[in-house]
């Protein structure tokens, strides 16, 4: 699992863009759900944008939401393995 991070200041506060690269494309697709619907629901609940492309997930939001999203996805990925 690899991670990278970019931060940008906005009127709403500091917004981070982080990527998380996972090992198994099929598991990422299962976590994302049909059309990325599972990721949309997770993002909505946590207050961030969450996207998947191949085995790479992108998190966009304030630092706390991004960190919670990464922990949650990491936990779900571990359970699915």
N, C-alpha and C positions, 0 to 999 in steps of 0.2 A: 504494500500500500504506500503510495507516494502522495505528497501534498505540496501545493504551492499557493502563494498568497499575494494579493494586490489590494491596496487600500486607497480610498479617495474621499476627500471631505466634501460634504454637501450641506445644504441648509438643514437637513434632518439629522445630521451627525455624520460620523465616519462610516462609510459603506465599504465593505470588504468583498472582494471577489476571490474565492478560493477554489482550487480544483483538487479533487481526490481521485487518484487512479487506482482502481481495484484490479485484481488478477483475472477474474472470470467474467467474460462478457455475458454469458448466459445467466449468471446469477444477477448481474446488474440489470439485465432486461426483465427478469422476474420481479426484482425489487421495484423497478420503474412502473411496471404494470402496463396494460394496453394503452398505447398512445401517451405514456408517461403519466397516466392518471394518478397512480399511487404517489409519485413525486409531487404532483400538483397539490394533493391533499396534505401531504407532510409540509410542504412549503407554506401553504395557507395557514395551517395550525401554528407553525413556528414563526411566521412573519418574514419569510425570505423567498427568493426565487431559487428553484432547484431544477437543474436540467441534466440529462444524460446524453452522452454521445459515445457509443462503443462502451469501453470500460472506464470512461472518465466522467465523473460527476462534477458539476459546477454549482457552487453555492454563492448567492449574491444577497447581501443584507448587512445589517449591523452586526458587529463582532459577536455579541452574545447569541444571536439567532443562528449565525453561521456555525459557531462552535457546538451548539445544541444539535443542529442538523447533522454535523459530521459525526458526533457521538452516536446519535440515533441510527444513522445509516451504517456506521461501523458495527454497531450491535446487531442490527437486522442482518447484515451481510454475514457476520460470524454465525448467527443462528441458522442461516440458510445453507452454510457450507456442509 
